[in-house]
Amino acid sequence: MILYTAKNGVYYNLEDFRQDLSDLGENGFTNKIYINMTNRCSCACTFCLRSLKEFNEHNSLWLREEPTVEEVKAEFMKYDWSHVAEIIFCGFGEPTMRLDDMLEVGAWLKSVHPDIPIRVNTNGLADLVFEKPTAPCLKGIVDTVSISLNSSDAQKYLDITRNHFGLKSYQAMIDYAKACQKYVPHVVMTVVDIIGEEEVAACQKVCDDNGLTLRVRPYEAN
Ligand code: SF4
C-alpha cells in the first residue's frame, strides 16, 4: 500500500476508509496520512519492522514495485483532504532513498494544500547516501524532520542500525539534524522508551550538547 494510516502501531490501507476520509480521525485512528514510497534503506536496524512484522497482503507496507511520482499523486487525488492533519513520508523503507521523488511529491502537496504540514521520518543518513548536503533541499517543502537518534554513542548506533557507512554515520546523522534546523521549522530527534532511563538521559545530553530536541516515543512492536 502506498497511502496508509495507523492505530496503536497497526497500519491500515487508506482504501478502507470513506472516499471523503470523514472517518479518518475517528475510533482511535490518527488523522495523519503516511506515504510509503520505497522498501529500500541504508540501514538494517535490529528492531526494524521489516523483519519483525507480518502483514496481510492488503495492509502490507512491502511494495512489489516503487510507485512513480505520478502514481503517488493519483493515490492522493482519490481523496478529500479536508480531514487530514499531517502528511508523513515514512513507510517500510527510508523515504530519503528516493530524495528527488519525495521532494517532487512534497512540493506538489504543498502547492495543492499548503495548509497541511509535511513531515519526513528519516534515519538522517541522506548526506552519506548522496555524498552531498541534502538538508537545503527540504526548504519550503518539509515542515518537520523526525530523525532516529537511536543511541547515545557511535558504536551503539552502528550496532543497532547496522548501516553501510560505519562509525562516522553517527556524527553524520547529528550534523544532518543540525543542518536541517537551518531549513526546516521543526527538527526532532527520537528514541524509543525501551532503551532504558540511563540511555534516554545520555541521548538527552547528546541533544542538549548539539542544540537538538529529543522526543522519547513508545516502542510499538505489534
Ligand atoms: S532506518 Fe528505519 S527502515 Fe531503515 S532499517 Fe532502520 S528501522 Fe528499518
Residues whose N, C-alpha, C, O or C-beta is under 5 A from the ligand:
A	BS01	SF4	C41 C43 A44 C45 C48 F92 G93 E94 N123
